[in-house]
Amino acid sequence: MLSKSYIDLRRGVKLYKVWMHHAWHDVSAKYKRTVLGTLWISGAMIATSIALSIVMGGIMGQDLPSVLPYIMGGILCFALPGFLLNEAPETFMSSSNIIKNHAHPFSYYIFENVARVFILFINNLVVFYITLAVLGKLTLPNWTVVPAIMLNFLNCVFWGGVVAMAAARYRDLRFLLPFMSQIIFFLTPVFWHPGNLKGWRTVILNLNPFYGLMEVIRAPLLGEMAPLIAWQLSAASLLLGALAWAVFFGVYRGKIAFWV
């Protein structure tokens, strides 16, 4: 059972040149012949960040240059674990015709979708640092950003595979999970500070892996060390995701082609 999961994952990794090329092509082709090109990707992030910064800055008594980097960093980094709720459910369903006619390892489709999300992240990261420079808040990222990005990538691969299988089997998840992403976005300190929670409400942070996966990257990008709880949540999520992938993929791998 575990050997099937490992073999499929290994075959998917070996095809890295193929899924990296397809992921890049999908992103670039979408904005072909547009004036701004891939800068359109950052448009929603910038507009949402400014709108939330104006409102939250007024509520918290902070000026725009102080609150905007925090909120923009939150939106930027939440997109990585947010992949599990927004794009992952469609991973196998969107490739159903290819799955039925080609013998690619199933992990190939997961790697391709995850690579696409990280390409978008890098594009938005450039805009994020340009914004920091304009605001006079530019700082070097903390070295922990490297392991943080690896943690997010592996979480997206393992949990993305589990979510993709579940959504292929239970079609309602394709609609439920994107809806849940909006709720989790507001329950995660993307635009509010964790220190504002008191009492029993702190469980929103202590049991929220999306907070951990977001914060381990946002804090280093702002030149700070992420809190210990963020690393613990991210590591626990990775261990559980790897275990869930190994077990469920080993059991249900042969049924995916029939589900899609």
C-alpha positions in Angstrom: 0.0 0.0 0.0 2.7 2.5 1.0 4.9 1.4 -1.8 2.3 2.4 -4.4 2.1 5.9 -2.9 5.9 6.2 -2.9 6.4 4.9 -6.5 3.7 7.3 -7.8 5.3 10.2 -6.0 8.8 9.3 -7.2 7.6 9.0 -10.8 5.9 12.4 -10.5 9.1 14.1 -9.2 11.0 12.7 -12.1 8.7 14.5 -14.5 9.6 17.9 -13.0 10.6 19.4 -16.3 7.3 18.5 -17.8 5.0 19.8 -15.0 7.1 22.9 -14.5 6.9 23.7 -18.2 3.1 23.2 -18.3 2.6 25.2 -15.2 4.6 28.1 -16.6 2.8 27.9 -20.0 -0.6 27.9 -18.4 0.2 31.1 -16.4 1.8 33.0 -19.3 -0.7 31.9 -22.0 -3.6 33.3 -19.9 -2.3 36.8 -20.2 -0.9 36.6 -23.7 -1.4 39.8 -25.8 -2.5 41.9 -22.7 -0.8 45.2 -22.0 0.2 44.5 -18.4 0.7 40.7 -18.8 1.2 38.8 -15.6 0.9 42.1 -13.6 -2.9 41.5 -13.8 -2.3 38.7 -11.4 -1.2 41.1 -8.7 -4.1 43.5 -9.3 -6.6 41.8 -7.0 -3.9 41.5 -4.3 -3.0 45.2 -4.4 -6.6 46.4 -4.5 -7.7 44.2 -1.7 -4.7 45.0 0.4 -5.2 48.8 0.1 -8.9 48.6 0.8 -8.4 46.5 4.0 -5.5 48.6 5.0 -7.6 51.8 4.9 -10.3 50.2 7.0 -8.2 48.2 9.4 -5.6 51.1 9.7 -8.4 53.3 10.9 -9.7 50.7 13.3 -6.3 50.0 14.8 -5.1 53.6 14.7 -2.2 52.9 12.3 -1.2 54.8 9.2 -1.3 53.2 5.8 2.5 52.7 5.4 2.6 50.7 8.7 -0.4 48.4 8.2 -0.2 47.8 4.4 2.9 45.6 4.4 1.4 43.3 7.1 -1.9 42.9 5.3 -0.4 42.6 1.8 2.0 40.0 3.1 -0.9 38.1 4.7 -2.9 38.0 1.4 0.2 37.0 -0.5 1.1 34.1 1.8 -2.4 32.9 2.5 -2.7 32.1 -1.2 -0.3 29.1 -0.7 -2.3 27.1 1.8 -5.4 28.5 0.3 -4.6 26.4 -2.7 -5.9 23.4 -0.8 -9.4 24.9 -0.7 -9.6 26.7 -4.0 -7.6 24.9 -6.7 -6.8 21.4 -5.2 -10.5 20.1 -5.4 -10.3 20.5 -9.2 -6.9 18.9 -9.7 -8.1 15.5 -11.0 -11.5 16.7 -12.3 -10.0 19.3 -14.6 -7.6 16.7 -16.1 -10.2 13.9 -16.4 -9.7 13.4 -20.1 -5.9 13.2 -19.8 -6.2 10.8 -16.8 -8.5 8.4 -18.8 -6.2 8.4 -21.8 -2.6 8.7 -20.5 -0.6 6.7 -17.9 0.9 9.7 -16.1 1.4 9.2 -12.3 -1.4 10.9 -10.4 1.1 13.0 -8.5 2.1 14.6 -11.8 -1.2 16.5 -11.8 -0.8 17.6 -8.2 2.8 18.9 -8.8 1.6 20.8 -11.9 -1.1 22.6 -10.0 1.1 23.3 -7.0 3.8 24.7 -9.3 1.3 27.0 -10.9 0.4 28.4 -7.5 4.0 29.0 -6.6 4.7 30.7 -9.9 1.9 33.1 -9.1 3.3 33.6 -5.6 6.7 34.5 -7.0 5.1 37.0 -9.4 3.2 38.6 -6.5 6.3 38.5 -4.3 8.0 40.9 -6.7 5.1 43.3 -6.5 5.1 43.0 -2.7 8.8 44.1 -2.4 8.3 46.9 -4.9 5.5 48.1 -2.6 7.7 47.9 0.4 10.4 49.9 -1.4 7.8 52.6 -2.3 6.7 52.8 1.3 10.2 52.9 2.6 9.7 49.6 4.5 12.1 47.5 2.4 14.0 44.9 4.4 15.9 41.7 3.8 13.9 38.5 4.4 14.8 36.4 7.3 16.7 33.2 6.4 13.8 31.0 7.7 11.8 31.9 4.6 13.6 29.1 2.7 12.4 26.2 5.0 9.0 27.9 5.3 8.5 27.8 1.5 9.5 24.1 1.5 7.0 23.4 4.3 4.3 25.0 2.3 5.2 23.2 -0.9 5.2 19.8 0.7 1.9 20.6 2.5 0.3 21.6 -0.8 1.5 18.4 -2.4 0.4 15.9 0.2 -2.8 17.6 1.3 -3.5 18.6 -2.3 -3.5 15.0 -3.3 -5.8 14.0 -0.4 -8.3 16.9 -1.2 -8.2 16.1 -5.0 -9.1 12.4 -4.3 -11.8 13.3 -1.9 -13.3 15.9 -4.3 -13.2 13.4 -7.2 -15.1 10.9 -5.1 -17.5 13.4 -3.4 -18.3 16.1 -5.9 -20.0 18.4 -3.4 -16.5 19.2 -2.0 -15.7 21.0 -5.3 -18.3 23.7 -4.2 -18.0 23.4 -0.4 -14.3 23.9 0.0 -14.0 27.2 -2.0 -16.9 28.4 0.1 -15.1 27.4 3.2 -12.0 29.3 2.0 -13.8 32.6 2.5 -14.6 31.7 6.1 -11.1 30.5 6.9 -9.7 33.6 5.4 -11.5 35.7 8.0 -10.7 33.3 10.8 -7.0 33.6 9.9 -5.0 36.7 11.0 -4.4 37.9 7.4 -5.5 41.4 8.2 -5.9 41.4 12.0 -3.3 40.7 14.7 -3.2 37.5 16.7 -2.7 39.5 19.9 -6.2 40.9 19.6 -7.7 37.5 20.5 -8.3 36.7 24.1 -9.8 33.9 26.1 -11.4 30.9 24.3 -11.1 32.7 21.0 -7.3 31.9 20.9 -8.3 28.4 19.8 -8.8 30.0 16.3 -5.0 30.4 16.2 -3.8 27.3 18.2 -5.7 24.9 16.0 -5.5 26.7 12.6 -2.9 25.2 10.3 -3.6 27.9 7.7 -2.3 30.5 10.2 0.8 28.5 10.7 1.5 28.0 7.0 0.8 31.6 6.2 2.8 33.1 9.2 6.0 31.0 8.7 6.4 32.9 5.4 4.9 36.3 6.1 7.1 37.0 9.2 10.4 36.2 7.4 9.3 38.3 4.4 8.9 41.2 6.8 12.3 40.5 8.3 11.1 38.8 11.5 11.1 35.3 13.0 7.8 33.5 12.9 6.3 32.5 16.3 6.9 29.0 17.5 3.2 28.1 17.3 3.3 28.8 13.5 6.2 26.3 13.0 4.5 23.7 15.2 1.2 24.0 13.3 3.0 23.8 9.9 5.1 20.8 10.9 2.1 18.9 12.4 0.1 19.6 9.2 2.9 18.2 7.1 3.2 15.0 9.1 -0.5 14.4 9.1 -0.7 15.2 5.4 2.1 12.8 4.4 0.5 10.1 6.5 -3.0 10.7 5.0 -1.5 10.8 1.5 0.4 7.5 1.9 -2.6 5.7 3.4 -5.5 7.0 1.3 -3.5 7.2 -2.0 -2.3 3.7 -1.6 -5.8 2.4 -1.0 -7.8 4.4 -3.6 -5.2 5.1 -6.3 -6.8 2.6 -8.7 -10.2 4.1 -8.4 -9.3 7.7 -9.3 -9.7 7.1 -13.0 -13.3 5.8 -12.5 -14.2 8.7 -10.2 -13.3 11.4 -12.7 
